[in-house]
């Protein structure tokens, strides 16, 4: 009889599994900084090849792909990467290479050295194809400008930004439009960091006029946002409102630029007392903003939305203050909302004094000062719901007013604004609340449904407009000229055959 194989025990099987797991585990050797720099240079070379492909195929999607990867590339830039890039790109094939290389190299002189630049052997970079065209050279200049801004070398950044702007004006190529919009953004950013935004306002206006004439939607959208930011920075609200009302924002702009534009216009409308339109605009901006990134932008928009809702006499939902990334930053606005909700003037003044610095840094302090009247309204509404009949002196005490006459004036205004339904007995000095009618007998439900339907229809319209289709797919099913001629020839021959059959008959 054949011998039976011994089955392994549980302990032996566990040991065998552990050995297999340890054998499958591959220890990743951490790469040195020099190797990471070479990988970064190779990624930049791939981006330059995409730019060349975009120019050759006349399709902007390759350039947009490069620009989408720019935030990630920004984190990987250092002096060694830029020096390797200059050596590989300006390799002496053109007469102007040495001059261009020297002009860019001088911006790196005197900057703090990176860790990889100190006592680290530099491996030789791989030789590869580097396309040579104005788009690639401007992209390299843009990388230098971003590096100078990140290293707070603003004077050199201004010098390079001016040269880059002159180069863009000189080239005047439609294939440069996506890159030009990003160059204008950093051009304005470096001037903003040194407090010189008013010096470039005329330049931005002239470039906006040119972009509108050549139908450059990307640059036009960026320049409009930069000008609105410029005006709001100096509190020039009337000029910003005239610019936004007399110019048309391109519908084909990206969602990021739309979000910025809606945020700026929402702030303008809030300052000009158009609170309903401001809230609708800001909610749309919050919806168009990136949901996984751009945390600072979403925080700024959320803060402004909360203030606008308070100015409208509404109380923001508590869920807004419980978002994981915004709990700490929204704490001042949460305390402010609690004071408005309870109608407590003392708590409102305490929150205003305690968090004044936060409100001023958010540029919302002047708007929050207007909420004072809404606190009083909330207090009046709370008293009206609690008492069917109350003396004016007691109202003044509860609202912390100076006299009963002030309370009488505030309640009269609240009755006129339909905040409460009540009557004032001036002789006896008390307020009598009326019974509230059934709200379903009014037009309020219809207005609420109409606003919800309009919101959903707006989302649907924007979703349809944001759909993307393959390039040149509209004539994919159309026949070519040769096919059309062949079809016509077949029709003629078929007609002749039919005529011959009729003659034979």
C-alpha positions in Angstrom: 0.0 0.0 0.0 1.3 3.5 -0.8 2.4 5.6 2.1 0.3 8.6 3.0 1.9 11.9 3.1 2.1 13.6 6.5 0.0 16.7 6.7 1.8 19.7 8.1 0.7 20.9 11.5 -0.9 24.3 12.1 2.3 25.8 13.5 4.3 24.6 10.6 1.8 26.1 8.1 1.9 29.4 10.0 5.7 29.4 9.9 5.6 28.7 6.1 3.1 31.6 5.6 5.4 34.0 7.5 8.4 33.0 5.4 6.4 33.6 2.2 5.3 37.0 3.5 8.8 38.0 4.4 10.1 36.7 1.0 7.4 38.8 -0.8 8.2 41.9 1.1 10.7 44.0 -0.8 12.4 46.7 1.1 12.3 50.0 -0.7 15.6 51.8 -0.7 15.0 55.5 0.0 16.3 57.6 -2.9 18.8 60.4 -2.3 17.9 64.0 -3.0 20.2 64.0 -6.1 18.3 61.1 -7.6 14.9 62.8 -6.9 16.3 66.0 -8.5 17.1 64.0 -11.7 13.7 62.5 -11.7 12.2 66.0 -11.5 14.4 67.1 -14.4 13.1 64.1 -16.4 9.5 65.0 -15.6 10.1 68.6 -16.8 11.5 67.2 -20.0 8.3 65.1 -20.5 6.3 68.3 -19.9 8.3 70.1 -22.5 7.5 67.3 -25.0 3.8 67.7 -24.2 4.1 71.4 -25.0 5.8 70.6 -28.3 3.0 68.2 -29.1 0.4 70.8 -28.2 2.0 73.3 -30.7 2.3 70.6 -33.4 -1.3 69.4 -33.1 -2.8 72.8 -32.3 -4.7 71.3 -29.4 -4.5 73.1 -26.0 -5.3 69.9 -24.0 -1.6 68.9 -23.8 -0.7 72.4 -22.5 -3.5 72.2 -20.0 -2.2 68.9 -18.8 1.2 70.5 -18.1 -0.4 73.3 -16.2 -2.5 70.9 -14.1 0.7 69.3 -12.9 2.3 72.6 -12.0 1.3 72.6 -8.3 3.0 69.3 -7.8 6.0 70.3 -9.7 6.2 73.5 -7.7 6.9 71.5 -4.5 9.8 69.6 -6.2 11.7 72.6 -7.5 15.1 73.6 -6.0 18.3 75.2 -7.2 19.9 71.9 -8.4 16.9 71.1 -10.5 16.9 74.5 -12.2 20.7 74.3 -12.8 20.5 70.9 -14.4 17.5 72.1 -16.5 19.5 75.1 -17.8 22.5 72.9 -18.8 20.3 70.5 -20.6 18.0 73.0 -22.4 20.5 75.7 -23.4 23.1 73.3 -24.8 24.7 75.6 -27.3 22.7 74.5 -30.3 21.5 78.1 -30.9 23.6 81.3 -30.8 21.4 82.8 -28.1 21.7 79.9 -25.7 24.7 81.2 -23.7 23.0 84.6 -23.3 19.7 83.1 -22.2 21.5 80.7 -19.9 23.5 83.5 -18.2 20.4 85.7 -17.8 18.5 83.0 -15.9 21.5 81.8 -13.9 22.0 85.2 -12.3 18.6 84.8 -10.6 20.0 81.8 -8.6 23.1 83.6 -7.4 22.9 84.3 -3.7 19.9 82.2 -2.9 20.1 79.8 0.1 21.6 76.4 -0.8 19.4 73.3 -0.6 20.4 70.2 1.2 21.3 68.4 -2.0 23.7 71.1 -2.9 25.9 70.6 0.1 28.4 67.6 0.1 26.3 65.5 -2.2 27.7 63.8 -5.3 25.7 64.9 -8.3 25.0 62.1 -10.8 25.2 62.9 -14.5 21.8 63.6 -16.0 20.6 61.4 -18.8 20.8 62.9 -22.2 17.4 63.2 -23.9 15.5 65.2 -26.4 14.7 68.7 -25.3 12.3 70.5 -27.7 13.2 74.0 -28.6 10.3 76.5 -29.1 9.1 79.7 -27.4 6.5 77.8 -25.4 9.1 75.6 -23.7 11.4 78.5 -23.0 8.6 80.5 -21.4 7.6 77.5 -19.3 11.2 77.3 -18.0 11.1 81.0 -17.2 7.8 80.4 -15.4 9.4 77.7 -13.2 12.1 80.1 -12.3 9.6 82.8 -11.3 7.7 80.4 -9.1 10.9 79.3 -7.4 11.8 82.9 -6.7 8.4 83.6 -5.3 8.5 80.6 -3.0 12.0 81.6 -1.8 10.7 85.2 -1.1 13.2 86.7 -3.5 10.6 89.3 -4.6 13.0 91.9 -6.1 14.4 89.3 -8.5 11.0 87.9 -9.1 9.8 91.3 -10.2 12.7 91.6 -12.6 12.1 88.2 -14.1 8.3 88.8 -14.3 8.8 92.0 -16.3 11.1 90.2 -18.7 8.6 87.3 -19.0 5.7 89.7 -19.7 7.7 91.5 -22.4 8.6 88.2 -24.0 4.9 87.2 -24.1 4.0 90.4 -25.8 6.8 90.0 -28.3 6.0 86.4 -29.3 2.2 86.9 -29.7 1.4 83.3 -30.5 -2.0 81.7 -29.9 -0.3 78.5 -28.7 1.0 80.5 -25.8 -2.5 81.4 -24.5 -2.7 78.7 -21.7 0.9 79.5 -20.5 0.3 83.3 -20.7 -2.7 83.1 -18.3 -0.5 81.4 -15.7 2.3 83.9 -16.3 0.0 86.8 -15.7 -1.2 85.3 -12.4 2.3 85.0 -11.0 3.2 88.4 -12.4 0.4 89.9 -10.4 1.2 87.7 -7.4 4.8 88.9 -7.0 3.7 92.5 -7.2 1.0 91.9 -4.6 3.6 90.4 -2.2 5.6 93.7 -2.4 2.6 95.9 -2.1 2.7 97.2 -5.7 -0.6 96.1 -7.2 -1.5 99.7 -8.1 1.6 99.9 -10.3 0.4 97.1 -12.7 -3.2 98.0 -13.0 -2.8 99.8 -16.4 -0.7 96.8 -17.7 -3.5 94.4 -16.7 -6.1 96.5 -18.4 -4.1 96.7 -21.7 -3.5 93.0 -21.7 -7.2 92.3 -21.0 -8.2 94.5 -23.9 -5.8 92.5 -26.2 -7.1 89.1 -24.8 -10.7 90.1 -25.5 -9.9 91.2 -29.1 -8.2 87.9 -29.9 -10.8 85.8 -28.0 -8.3 84.3 -25.6 -10.7 83.0 -23.0 -8.1 81.6 -20.6 -6.1 84.9 -20.3 -9.3 87.0 -20.3 -10.7 85.1 -17.3 -7.5 85.3 -15.3 -7.0 89.0 -16.0 -10.6 89.8 -15.0 -10.1 88.1 -11.7 -6.7 89.8 -11.2 -8.2 93.2 -11.8 -11.2 92.5 -9.4 -8.7 91.3 -6.8 -6.6 94.5 -7.4 -9.6 96.8 -6.9 -10.9 94.9 -3.8 -7.4 95.0 -2.3 -7.6 98.8 -2.2 -11.4 98.8 -1.4 -12.3 100.4 -4.7 -15.7 98.8 -4.7 -17.3 101.1 -7.3 -14.6 100.5 -9.9 -14.7 96.8 -9.3 -18.5 96.8 -9.7 -18.3 98.8 -13.0 -15.6 96.4 -14.3 -17.7 93.3 -13.5 -20.9 94.8 -14.9 -19.5 96.2 -18.1 -17.4 93.1 -19.0 -18.5 89.6 -19.9 -16.8 86.7 -18.1 -16.0 83.9 -20.7 -18.3 81.0 -20.3 -15.6 78.5 -21.4 -13.3 79.4 -18.5 -12.2 76.8 -16.1 -14.1 76.0 -12.9 -11.3 77.5 -10.8 -11.5 80.8 -12.5 -15.3 80.8 -12.3 -15.1 80.1 -8.6 -12.7 83.1 -8.1 -14.9 85.4 -10.2 -18.1 84.4 -8.3 -16.3 84.9 -5.0 -15.2 88.4 -5.9 -18.6 89.4 -7.4 -20.3 88.0 -4.3 -18.2 90.1 -2.0 -19.0 93.2 -4.1 -22.7 92.5 -4.0 -22.5 91.9 -0.2 -20.8 95.3 0.3 -23.5 97.0 -1.9 -26.3 95.5 0.3 -27.4 93.0 -2.4 -27.5 90.1 0.1 -29.8 87.7 -1.7 -27.8 87.9 -4.9 -24.5 87.7 -2.9 -25.5 84.5 -1.1 -26.6 82.8 -4.4 -23.3 83.8 -6.1 -21.2 82.7 -3.1 -23.0 79.3 -2.9 -22.3 78.7 -6.6 -18.6 79.7 -6.0 -18.4 77.2 -3.2 -19.9 74.5 -5.4 -17.5 75.2 -8.3 -14.4 75.2 -6.1 -12.3 72.0 -5.8 -13.7 69.8 -3.0 -10.5 68.0 -2.1 -8.0 70.9 -2.3 -8.1 74.7 -2.1 -9.0 74.6 1.6 -8.1 78.2 2.2 -10.4 79.4 -0.6 -13.3 77.2 0.7 -12.8 78.6 4.2 -12.9 82.2 2.9 -16.1 81.6 0.9 -17.7 79.8 3.8 -17.0 82.7 6.2 -18.5 85.2 3.8 -21.5 83.0 3.3 -22.1 82.8 7.0 -21.9 86.6 7.4 -24.3 87.2 4.4 -26.8 84.7 5.9 -26.7 86.6 9.2 -27.3 89.9 7.3 -30.3 88.3 5.7 -31.7 87.5 9.1 -31.2 83.8 8.7 -29.3 81.4 11.0 -26.6 79.2 9.3 -27.0 75.5 9.7 -24.9 74.0 12.5 -23.5 71.4 10.1 -21.5 74.1 8.4 -19.4 74.6 11.6 -18.7 70.9 12.0 -16.8 70.3 8.9 -13.5 68.6 9.8 -11.1 71.1 8.0 -13.0 74.2 9.2 -13.9 73.7 12.8 -11.1 75.8 14.2 -11.2 78.6 11.6 -15.0 79.0 11.9 -15.0 79.1 15.7 -15.3 83.0 15.8 -18.2 82.9 13.4 -19.8 80.1 15.4 -19.8 82.3 18.6 -21.1 85.2 16.5 -23.9 83.1 15.2 -24.9 81.9 18.7 -25.1 85.6 19.8 -27.3 86.5 16.8 -29.5 83.4 17.3 -30.3 84.3 20.9 -30.5 88.0 20.3 -28.0 88.7 23.0 -26.3 92.0 22.4 -23.8 91.5 25.2 -22.6 88.2 23.7 -22.4 89.8 20.3 -20.3 92.7 21.5 -18.0 90.3 23.4 -17.5 88.1 20.3 -16.9 91.2 18.2 -14.2 92.4 20.6 -12.6 89.1 21.2 -12.3 88.1 17.5 -11.8 91.5 16.0 -8.4 90.6 14.6 -9.7 87.4 12.9 -12.6 89.4 11.3 -10.2 92.1 10.1 -7.8 89.6 8.6 -10.8 88.0 6.7 -11.9 91.5 5.5 -15.3 90.8 7.0 -15.3 93.2 9.9 -17.2 96.0 8.3 -19.9 93.6 7.2 -20.2 92.1 10.7 -20.8 95.5 12.1 -24.0 95.6 10.1 -25.2 92.4 11.9 -25.8 94.5 15.1 -29.3 95.5 13.8 -30.1 91.8 13.1 -29.2 90.9 16.7 -31.8 93.3 17.9 -34.3 91.9 15.4 -33.7 88.4 16.7 -34.2 89.6 20.2 -37.4 91.3 19.3 -38.6 88.1 17.5 -37.7 86.0 20.5 -39.6 88.3 22.9 -42.6 88.3 20.5 -42.7 84.6 20.5 -42.4 84.3 24.3 -44.9 87.0 25.4 -48.3 87.9 24.0 -48.2 91.2 25.9 -45.1 92.9 27.3 -44.2 96.4 28.5 -41.8 98.6 26.5 -39.7 99.1 29.6 -39.2 95.3 30.0 -38.3 95.1 26.3 -35.7 97.8 26.8 -34.3 95.9 29.7 -34.1 92.6 27.9 -32.5 94.2 24.8 -30.1 96.2 26.9 -31.4 99.5 25.5 -31.1 102.9 27.1 -34.8 103.7 27.4 -38.3 102.6 26.6 -38.5 105.2 23.8 -35.6 103.3 22.0 -37.5 100.1 22.4 -40.7 101.6 21.0 -38.8 102.9 18.0 -37.1 99.5 17.3 -40.4 97.6 17.7 -42.2 100.0 15.4 -39.5 99.4 12.7 -39.7 95.7 13.2 -43.5 95.8 12.7 -43.1 97.9 9.6 -40.4 95.4 8.2 -42.8 92.5 9.1 -40.4 91.0 11.4 -43.2 90.5 14.0 -46.9 90.8 13.9 -47.9 93.1 16.8 -49.5 96.3 17.9 -48.1 99.1 20.2 -50.2 100.8 22.8 -48.5 104.1 23.2 -50.6 105.3 26.1 -50.3 102.2 28.2 -46.7 101.6 27.1 -46.9 97.9 26.1 -46.8 95.7 23.0 -49.5 93.1 22.1 -48.6 90.3 19.8 -51.0 89.2 17.1 -51.8 85.6 16.3 -49.6 84.3 13.5 -51.5 83.2 10.4 -51.0 79.8 8.8 -47.9 80.2 6.6 -49.3 77.7 4.0 -52.0 80.2 3.2 -49.3 82.6 1.9 -47.0 82.5 -1.0 -43.9 81.5 1.0 -44.1 77.8 0.1 -44.3 78.7 -3.6 -41.3 80.9 -3.3 -39.3 78.2 -1.5 -40.1 75.6 -4.1 -39.3 78.1 -6.9 -35.9 78.8 -5.4 -35.1 75.1 -5.1 -36.2 74.4 -8.7 -34.1 77.3 -10.0 -31.1 76.0 -8.1 -31.5 72.5 -9.6 -32.0 73.9 -13.1 -28.8 76.0 -12.7 -26.8 73.0 -11.7 -28.1 71.0 -14.7 -27.3 73.9 -17.1 -23.8 74.3 -15.7 -23.2 70.5 -15.9 -24.2 70.4 -19.5 -21.9 73.3 -20.3 -19.0 71.7 -18.5 -19.2 68.4 -20.6 -16.2 67.7 -22.7 -16.1 65.9 -26.0 -13.2 64.5 -28.1 -11.6 67.1 -30.4 -13.0 67.3 -33.9 -15.6 64.6 -33.1 -18.5 66.6 -34.6 -17.6 65.5 -38.1 -16.4 62.0 -37.4 -19.5 60.5 -39.0 -19.4 62.8 -42.0 -18.2 61.4 -45.4 -15.1 62.7 -47.0 -14.9 64.3 -50.4 -13.8 61.1 -52.2 -16.6 59.1 -50.6 -19.1 61.7 -51.6 -17.9 61.7 -55.2 -18.1 57.9 -55.3 -21.6 57.9 -53.9 -22.7 60.5 -56.5 -21.1 58.4 -59.3 -23.0 55.3 -58.1 -26.2 57.2 -58.0 -25.6 58.4 -61.6 -24.9 54.8 -62.8 -28.0 53.5 -61.0 -30.1 56.2 -62.7 -28.7 55.2 -66.1 -29.5 51.5 -65.5 -33.1 52.4 -64.5 -33.4 54.5 -67.7 -32.1 51.6 -69.9 -34.6 49.2 -68.3 -37.4 51.6 -69.0 -36.3 51.8 -72.7 -36.2 48.0 -73.0 -39.7 47.8 -71.6 
